[in-house]
Amino acid sequence: MYKNNNPLLMRFVALVYILFPIWGLFSDKKSDQSLYIVVLIIFSCSYIIMIFYAHVLKRNTTFILLVIHYIGICYFVYAGLPFNCLFLFYSSFALPFIFRVKIKSKEFYAFISTMLICAIIIIILYPDSFVEIVIFYFVILAIMLNNYRMLKEHQFKKDLEEKNQRINVLIADQERNRIGQDLHDSLGHVFASLTMKSELATKLIDKDPEAAKNEMIAVNELSRDALNKVRVIIDDLKVQSFEEEVTSVERVLHDANLNFEFHNKSAAQSLNPAKQSILSMILKEAINNVIKHAQATKVTGELTESQETLTMIICDNGVGIDTNKVPQLKSISNRVKLLNGSLTVKSDNGTKIEIEIPRGEVQ
């Protein structure tokens, strides 16, 4: 959106301002025509170079051109053309978008100094114009500050997009590792058993056909079991929204004879898909821990919102947890770190897990 190379049309529009000091050649207010012409030539050259070549010049060079530009503005105001200080409108766009300098920079301080010098000249030599000029000054400053705000928002979104891309890469890498581990744990021993039993059946087929038949029946059962496990792994690969994940968890807990309630699950819609995916993994991991360790009969969850954060709270009425020894929460902790969030675990008449994450970019 904001590039160092201004569109060609905008450059030529900026050149229109040159007409104002040129018009001053025909003014009767100047005390020295020759000096005015020299200043006008130097000013015009520096201004044209800044407009067309600032993006390829070194910063110190552009700063020198900018200082020449500001000195020329002060001179034109002094020479009898107070409204030439409106050249500062150019700086309100050039400093943030072309020179890419911050508010705390020598370029910005030079801009403010020029504005003050022009104001002093005007109030001494042309007091009748001072009120109008001050009004324009406020407009120029408002435009400049708004441009800096727009640039900051643009940079924030750009950084956030890059960060989300990194998160997506981490998610993909984590999922590859998880799938590899699932395949190893679920299918590795199955295929080893299939190999052994099929070899045994081959050896027994002539000596003991009945035993060979039993081995082949076992091979058939193992293959069916392997197929079911593959289907489970494939189902886990399907991308679900956080709300869909809550629904899946509800079915799992119902089958485990656990009461489950989750409030305000729709709040997760404000998160981008990458963050929803990680939050879903955290929920699933927390629920698995409840089923395995908590001996609970009831689980509740909720999402609470603030302007900058989203908090997920999961509570159970089980036996609690030693908050100093929580190795089973390592996976949750790692995923919370991916979201730049914080994890809090409390044990009082059960376990309470609280995950707070920055909202960041919304959909």
C-alpha angles and dihedrals in degrees: 000000000000114000134175090234108074115215111265093243092056090051093055091046088055089054090062089076089068087074091071098063089038088056086055089070087076095047121109093213097082119102097197119034095185094051090047091054092049092049091046092053094048091044093049093048094050091045094050092047091051092049097049106025110025091105092061099040126091117257095249090052093051090047091055090049089048092052090050087050092052094045088053091052091051090049094050090051090049092046091063105277105103094169091063085084084080085081082087086079086078091058092053087068101026099056097055101030107028105026092030092213126154127240089255095061138109090247092057092045089051089051092052091045091053091049091052094046091050090048091052092048091049096048090050101040104022109024092160090066096045098093093050091047092050090054090053089047091057090050092049092049092046091052092047094049091047090051090052089049091051091048091050092050090048091050091046091053091046092051090046092051090051090048092050089050089054090048090052090052090050091048091051091048092047091049091050090053091046093048091048091050092046091051091047095047097039104035107021097079091037093060091043089054091046090054094048095046095046090050090048091049090052091054094046098044093091100031101040114009093178093056090046089052091052090050091052090050088054090049089053092051092048092051091051090049090050091050091052091050091050089052090051091051091049091050089054089056093062111105112238131183117242091256091053089049091053089053090051091049090050090057092048093051092045089056088049090053093246123138110233133189128173122185130203095003090156089072088080089071088082089067122084117250093260093057092043089054093053092045089052090052090051091051092048092049092048092050091048089054091051092052094047103039116009102071085210131160098198136038126186130186138178144173119226123191138211130170094269107019143046119208127199117198123191120184134178134182095227134119094293130233138263100250090201092057112041106142090149088065094057092097091051091048092052092051092047088055089055087061093046086240137135131246124210123184123192129180117203120131087339134345128301120194118190121188119185119189134174112255094221117164117012125209 
